[in-house]
Amino acid sequence: MSLVEKAKISILRRAYDRRLRELDGVLRDPWRFQEKAFRGILKAASGTAFGRDRGLTAGMTLAEFRRRVPCAPYEAFDPYIGRMLAGERSVLWPGLVREFSLTSGTTAARGNKYIPFTRGLWLSNQTAARDSLFFHIRRRGGDFGVFSGKMLFLGGTTILNREGRGVYSGDLSAITIRRLPLLYRRYYLPGYRIGAIADWEEKIARIARMVRGVNLTFLSGIPSWVLVLLDKIRADHGRPDATLKEIYPGFRLLVSGGVNVHPYLDLFRRTVGPEVDFAETYPASEAFVAVQDGAMGDGMLLETDSGVFYEFVPAGRIEEDDPPRLALPEVQTGENYAIVLTTPGGLYSYILGDTVRFLSTDPPRLLVTGRTKHFLSAFGEHLIVEEAEEAVRTACERTGARVLDFTAAPVFPEKSGELPRHEWLVEFETPPADLAAFERILDERLGELNADYAVHRRDDAGLLPPRVTSLRPGSFYNFMKARGKLGGQNKVPRLKNDRELAEELHGLQ
């Protein structure tokens, strides 16, 4: 190792030691840091147009804040954001906000969410991203080997769009690269030029070629797209059966974000290598919420000292006009909550759209259980994504099947006397020897997990048994390609209350 490399590792080691000491204090009293975040945001907000409209003051109580700023989705902020995109200052956050991360999922006029990306939000994200790396180092007994090579981030395009004078928008990847500290920039791949390629298949091919001969130690991305890249890398090396660890002996860490990684774990262990460390993260354009600090399956640690203030609403009540809002000390394990954010990016009482469940409250560790809009309850059964993934996992485990991806949709009665059912459209890597057994186990496990589902299924009184449709290989990839949704943060919805997605998949068979 060169003197320069030794100096860099020394800097990183000091930062690592300092951060672990800080976290000891955070975990002893996370609510103290949440109160600090709340006060800091209110102080900043009081001098903004939004703050004046809502009468926000630095010293107001949480109860008063809740009365003045009810829970709201993105659309409530869109008029303010339009003014910011035009260059107006101090609208949602003090000063001129120059960068906005683009994400989908809104009915607003511009067709995309434009999430303000402030310096405070960048520092918050940086804290969480660094924690993910430092927790990996701690799990590996202080091994800094992840910094001995290159780190590949599989994100969206790195191109920024000009919105107004000095104001830009783009994928979060583009903004992150622009702000990446010099210490970390030398580790980053794929670089700006390849990162700027909009065509996902071309980007994957270019990345696979560029990492030949590279000492790759780290890879981060959404699981389904990571698997596509891994297949391309193995094919490019002429080693279709090799693990990533066999191709890159120095490989240390695979980081997943955006979806639940657990349905992919078995496949990852076979394609990446069982000795590689896997880490789950919970990033969103609005805030980097949580990172895995312990073993896989123990949940992710809520980032309580990153400057974001969290509230939690019982998931079944998030659509109410004035739902109960719980602060961190009030949450309970085992309950399903919709997460509400107040951030140093100028979003207040913002409904993120995700549901979470706490595995522990001391320290606060959680799992992402689904989306507030992604559930299956066309007939009152109230299935959530977590239950769907667990039922599929159990059916795979008991039948020897392996699933690459799936979605479920309702099948509505077409004539009097018919009963509804669910259709599960599944792309298998290894199909079950007995599809009927897979369907039966899926059905039984859903009934064990969800009382409403069990009531509907009892004696076939309200719901017929689920029907599993086995899709051709590549069906989900081709579906996403047809929609122009390859790569980046794009994901297949697990559950839908209509048949639009299901019918499109049938059309590809």
N, C-alpha and C positions, 0 to 999 in steps of 0.2 A: 504494500500500500504506500502510495506517495505521501510526501509531507503535506501536500494540499488536501488529500483525502483524509489523512489523519486529523488535520485541523477541522475539517467539516464534521467529521464524526464526533470530535470533541465538543463542538458547538451544539450538535444535536443531542449529545448525551447530557449536557448541562440543561438544555431545554426540557429534556425528558425527566430528569430528576426534579427540576423545579415544578413541572406540571403535576407530577404524581404527588408531591407535597401539597400543592394547591387543592388537588382533588380530595385528599384526606379531609381537609376543612370543609369542602363543599358537601361531601357525603355525610358529614356530621350534622349539618344544618342546611339542607338544600332550600328550605323556605326563605331563609335569610337572603339568599342570592336571588330568589324569585322576587322578593319585595324590592330589592335593589334595582332589578331590571324594570319593574313596574314604575318605580319612582323616576328612573332615568328617562324612560319613554315619555311619561307624562310631562316632565320638565321640557323635553324637546317639542312635544306636540302642542304645548300651550301657545307657542308662537307661530303656529301654522294656520292656514285658512280652515282646515278641518277642525283644529282645536278651537278656534273662535266660533265656528258654526255649532259645535257641541258643548261649548262652555267648559273646556278642559282646563284645569289648573294643576300646578305641580303638587299641591298638597291635598288634593281631593282623595276621599276614601275609595276603596274598591267598590263598595256598595253604590256610591254615587256614580262612579265611572260606569258601572253596569247599567244604571238607569239611563245615563246619557248616551251610551254607545251600545245598543243591542247587538246581539250576534247577527252577522250579515255575511253573505257570499261576496264573491268578487264584483258582481254587477253593481253593488252599492257604492263601490269605490271607483268605478269606471269613469264617471264624469270628472272626478278630481284628477284621475290619471291622464285623461285627455288634455287637461290644462297643463299638466307637467310635461307631456310629450311635446307640446307647443313651446316649451321653454319657460313657463311661468315658475317662479321661485316660491319656496315655502308654502306649498299646497298641502301635502300630506306629511312632509318632513322638512326641516329647516334647510334653506339654501336651494341650489339648483341640483336636481338629481339627473345625472348624465347618462345612466345606464338602466335598462329595463330588460329583464329576462322574459323571454317569450315561452308560453306554454299553452296548451289547448284546453278545451273544456269550459267554454263560456257561451252564453247567448248574447254577449255584448256586441255592439255594432261593429267593432273592429275585427271580430272573429277569433281573436286570440286573447289570452290574458297577458297583460303587460305588467309585470311585477317590478316595482321600484327596487333597484339594487343600490343601496347606499353604502358608505364606508362602514357604518355600524353593522350592517348585515354581512358585509364581506368579512369583518373581523369575527363575527359570530360563526360564520361558515368555516373560517380558517381554524377556529378553536376546535370545532367538532371533527373536521377532517384530520387535524393533527392528533386529536385524541384517539381516533381509530388506528392510526399507525402506532402510537405509543402503547396502546393496549395490546396490540399484536406483539410488540417488543417485550412487554411484560409477560405475556403468555409464553413466550419463547425464552424466558429466563435472561432477558437483557441482551439478546442477539440483535445487533443492528444490521444484519446481512441484507435486509430489504433495501438498504441504502447503498449496497455495493454494486448495483446495476441500474437498469432503466425501469421506469414505471409507465405502464401503458394504460391510458384512460380512454375507454370506448364511449365517446359521447357524441353529441350532435355536431353540426357544422360550426366552425370557428369564425364565420363571417358575421360582422356586425352591420346592421342597417341604420342609415342616418334617418332620424325622425324629425329633427329640427336642428337649429344651430347649437352644436355641442352636445346633442342628445342622440343616443344610439340605443338600438334594441337588437336582441339576438338570443341564441340559445345560451343557457347558463354556462355551457362549456366555453363559449367564446369569451364571456366576461371573466370567467375564472382564469383562463390562460393570460388574458390581458393584465390581470392583477397578480399573477403568480410571483411570489418572492424569488429573488435571484438564487437563494440557497436551494430552492426546490426546482427551479426551472431547468437545471442541467439534467435532472432525472426524468423529465417529462417526455413522453411519446404519445401521439404520433407526430407532433410538431404542427406548426400552423398550416403549412401548405397541404399536407394530406388531411389534416383536420378540417380544412375548408371545403373539401370535396362533398358536394351535396348528394351525389348518387351513392347510395349505401353499398351496393354490390361492388362498385369500383373502389370505394374506400376500403372495404374489407380486403379486397385483392391486393391493394397497395400496401396496407398494413402488414398483411401476411408476408409480403416480399421484403418489406423494410426491416422486419425483426429477424430475418435470417442472419445468424452469426452474432446477434446481440445478446448480451447478458441480461436477459429479462428476469426481473425478480418480483414483479407486482403487476396485477391486472385488475381493473375495476370496470364494472358495467352492469347493465340489466341482464339477468341470467340467460334469457332466451337468445339475446344477441351475442353474448359471450360464447355460447355453445356454437353458434354459426361461425364465429371467428376461429374457435379452436379446431373445428373440422377443416377450415380452410388452411390453417397453419400446418396441421398434420398432413394434409394432402400436398401442400407446397413443399414439405420436407420429404415426401415420399414415404411417410411412416404413419399410415392411417390407423394403426392399432397402438401407437405409442401414446403414453401420457405426456402432458405438458412438462411435467417434472423430468421425464426422460429426455425430452428435447432440450430443455433448459435446466440443467442440474442446479443452477443457483436460484430457481424460482421459489419464493417464500410465501406469498400472500395473494389470495383471490378475494376481492371485496365485491359484495353484491349490494345493490341499492335499487329502490323503486318498486320491487315486488317481494313477496315472501319467498325466500330462497329455499325453504325446507323441501318443497316438492322436487327440487332439482338436485338435492344433496347427493343422493346415491349416484346419479349420472355424473356429477362433478367429481366425486371421489374416483370414479373409474376413468374419467378423461383427463383430469388434472393430476391426480395422484393422491393417495390417502395420507401421505406425510405432509402435504401442503396445509397451511393454516387458512381457514375460511372465516371471513368476517362479514356480518350483516350490518348494514347502515340504513338510516331513515332520513335521506335527504329529500327536500322539496325545494322548488323555486322560491317559496315564501320563507323558508327557514330550514336549517339542518337540525332535525329534531333530536335524534338519538343515535348512539353507536353501540356496538357490541363490546362489552368490556371483559366478559368472561368466556365460558365455553359456549359453543353453538347450542342453541336450545334454551339457554338461561335468560333470554330476552336481551333487549338493548337498553342501555342506561340513558335516561332522559338528560339532555344537556341543560341543566338548570342554571348554570353560571355563564351562559353564552350571550346574555342580553335579551333573550326572548322570554316573554311572559306567557305561561300556559294556563288555560282553563279547560275543563272537561265537562261535557254535557251527556247525560244518559242517551245512548244512541237512538233509542226509540222516541225521544222527545225533541230532537234537534229541529224538526219542522214546526214546532210550536212557536207562537209569537213571542213568548217570554219564558223560555225553558230554564230550568235550574242550572246554574253554572257553578261548578266546583273548582276551588283552588287545589293545588297539589296536596296539602295536608288532609283534604277531605275525600280523596279518592279511595276506593276499595279494590282489592284484588278480585279477579274473576268477573268484574262487570265490564260491559262493552260501552265505551265512551266515544263520542265524536269530539275531535280535538279542535280547540279554538285558540287562535294565536293573536297576541299583540306584539308587534315586532319593531326593531330599530330600522325597519325599512318603510315605516309609515302605514302599516296595516293594523287596524284596531278591532278587537273582538271579531276576528276574521275566521269564518268557517273554512277550515282547510279542505274538508271533504273526505278525510280518512277516519276510520274507526280503530281504536286501540283497546287493548286489555292489559292491565297491570298484572305481572307475575309476582311482583313484590313492591312494597311501598317504601321500604327502608333497606337498601336504597331503591329509588324509583326505577324499576325495570319493566319494560312493556314489550308487547308484540303488536304489530299491525294486523288487524283482523279483517280489513276490507275497506270499502268505500261507502260513504253515506248514500250514494246513488247506485252502487253496484251491489244489488242483492236480488234474491229471487223470491218474490212474494205475490205472484200473479193470482194466487188462490188462497192467500192468508197464511202461508207456511213460514214466511220470514227466515229464509235461509241466508246466511252470510258467507262471505268468501272463506273465512277460516274453517267453517264447518264443511264446506265443499272440498277444500284441499285436504282436510283430515280424512274425510270419507274416501276420497280417491286414493290417498296414501294407504289406508287400511286395505282397500280392495286390491291394490297392487301387491302389498305385502303378503296377502293370503292366497293370491292366485299366481304369483310369480311374474306378473305383468310389470312393464315399465312404461311410464307415460311421459311424453315430451311436452304436451300442452293440451288444454281442454277448455271448453266453455259449456254452459248449460242454459237452456231456454225452455219456456213453457210450451206445451202442446195443448191448444185450446180445443174444446169439444166442437164438433162440426154439425151435430144434430142432437135433437132432444134425446135424453137418456144416456148420452155419452158422458164419461168422466174425463177430466183433464189428467195430464201427467207431465213429467219433465223429460226432456231429451238431453242427453249428455253427449256432446260431440267431442270425441277423444282421438288424438293422434298418438298412437302407441309406438314406442321404440321396440318393445317386445309385447305382442298381444297376449292376452290370457289364453290358456288352452281351452278354457270353458267360459265364453262370454256371458252365459246365463249366470254362472256363479259370481262373476265380477259384478253383474247387475244386482244380484241378491245381496251380496256383502255391502255394496254401496248403499242400497236401500236400508239395510239393517243398521248400518253405522250412522246414517243420517237421522234415523229414528232415535238412536241412543243420544245423539248430540243435540237434537232440537225437538222439544216437546210439542211444538205446534205441528211440525212435520209428522211426528208420530200419531197425533190425533187425526190428521187428514188421511194418513195411510191405514189406520186401524180398520181392518175388514174391508179394505178398498172403498171406504165410505165416501171419501172426498177426493181421493187422488189415486190413480193407478200406479203400479210399480214403475220405476224409471226405465227408460229405454236408452241403451248406449249405442251410439253410431260410431263405428270405427272409420276414421278418415284416412285418405291416402297420405303417404309420406310427403311432407312439404306443404300440406294444406294451409296451415296457419301462416307459414312464410309467404306463400303465394297470395293469401288474402291480404296480408299487410302490404305486400308489394303492390297489389292492384289499387290499394287505397293511398299509395304514396307515403306509407307509414313505416318504412324499414328503418331500423336502428334508432339511435338516440334514446329518448325517454318514452318511446311508444310501446304500449303494452296491449295484449289481448284481454278484453274484459272477461273475467271468470264467469260472471253471472249477469244475465239480462232478463228483463221483464217483458221483452217482446221477441219476435222471431227474425228480426232483420239480419243480425249476424249469422244466425243458424241457417237461414235460407241462402245467404251468400256463400257459406261454406258448402252447402249442398250443391250449389251451382258449379263449384270447382271440382266436383267428383267425376 
